[in-house]
């Protein structure tokens, strides 16, 4: 039998019982679609997190108070809880080589009210360099200036989410007043929307002068963190090393192991986030892949049933000259054809699910070519692996006994 004849016989065999063939392929379809969609969701989450981290600033190095994790019995006390960094430390870092800008900040989660409305959001005491370091743009008005910090002014710059929560979407907020923990502040600026979510969403933050935040809310001269922007990504590592040595000297600490602060650059943050999301994506794909094994078992079960039903046909083919390899190849191709068709439908379904998730703004997804090729490869392997035994069993049937089979 030539290849054309085998393909024709395969299509006829699969078409003879459409319902059974369709149900058999269903396991492969669900498995492939699950792998494609889960991988797309994981890739999209990884890309979204990376973009969010990149958007907070360029070539950023963040210095946090508290000992680095895993140093003896010391544990990083978290942003704003340990009190080891001061604004003088931030000023000292401005003189380092290849440093573009430096800003210190004091963050607190506080209740804010305005004209009968209220919200609970992050209030960040910052310096005038904050907008440059964190890539923050002003939509209306002005940002916090040096004069505001020098005089301890009670002025505020708010994000678009805060604007909506307190005054309504699109409201004119410049010159309006808000109360932060009962203290009145005048709004002088509105930031452009950057997008994001979570505790440090820049759209859902209020910025006030650092000196004012220390005076009225933290009650001391310590800062929650120091952010440093390097001149380029090539010098980020060297700048981070200089920051560490400078602060160790200022704090009279002789060894890195006993430091009362920790540093992390943007590349480290992205690498850590990518590692976590990558593991999460692999886990999702592995769980979804279990259904492929179940689908493969279903295909083997169907092919064994088919061999039993077509025993007399196999005996007749052998009696008129069909060889073992012809019978073996025919049944193996039938199994591969089932998984191939199921793989195509599964890829289309997985792409559709991913597209729907993105369209509905639930999550951003990315269907990669690698996942599609992997899906086809896996479906073909499943067809060969789970179709091999039934094909071998069919090819080994004795033609005389097969013709006698009732």
Protein Blocks (a to p, Z undefined) as FASTA:
>chain_A
ZZklmmmmmmmmmmmmmmlmmmmmmmmmmmmmmmmmmmmmmmmmmmmmmmmmmmnoghia
cddedjdehiajbccebehkaccbcfklmmmmmmpghiabdcddddddddddeehiacdd
ddddddfklmmmnopacfbhcdddfklmmnopacddddfklmmmmnoghiafehpacdee
hiacddfbdcddebiedjklcklcccddfklmmmmmnopabdfbdcdddfbfklmmmmmm
mmmmmmmmmnopabfklpcbdcddfklmmmmmmmmmmmmmmmmmmmmmmmmmmmmmmmmm
mmmmmmmmmmmmmmmmmmnopafklmmmmmmmmmmmmmmmmmmmmmmmmmmmmmmmmmno
maccdddfklmmmmmmmmmmmmmmmmmmmmmmmmmpcfklmmmpZZ
